Amino acid sequence: MLQGHAKSRRYFTDAARDAALARRREIAALPKPPSDMLALFVVRGAERGNDYGWEIRRFGAIVVARSQEGFPAPLAARQAGEVALRSFGTA
C-alpha cells in the first residue's frame, strides 16, 4: 500500500491519475465569475397571494431587492426582474 493513500478496491494506473490531476489543474485555472455578482430568481410566495415575484440576490442567498407586487405568470415576473436587474448596472 502506498503511504499517505487510503486502501481502495479500485485500481488506477499512474497515467490515469496523472490525467485526472492535469484536468483538475485545467479546471482550476479557468476564470471564475465574480462572487459578488447579482442573480435574478423568480419566486412564489404567500405574501403575494401565491403569485410569482422576483428577487435579486447576491451569493444566491442575500436578497438585495424584491418585487413589491405579484405577477400572474413566471415569465412576467422574470421580465420585470430583468428590468430591475439592469437598474443595478448588471445583466
CORTA-V87779 format. One record per run of one state. SS is the DSSP state (helix for helix, strand for strand, loop for the rest). FROM is the first residue (numbers start at 1). TO is the last residue. Records with the same first field share a line. If there is no record, write none. Layout:
SS=FROM-TO ; FROM-TO
//
This chain:
loop=1-13 ; 30-37 ; 45-45 ; 49-51 ; 59-61 ; 67-70 ; 72-73 ; 88-91
helix=14-29 ; 46-48 ; 74-87
strand=38-44 ; 52-58 ; 62-66 ; 71-71
//
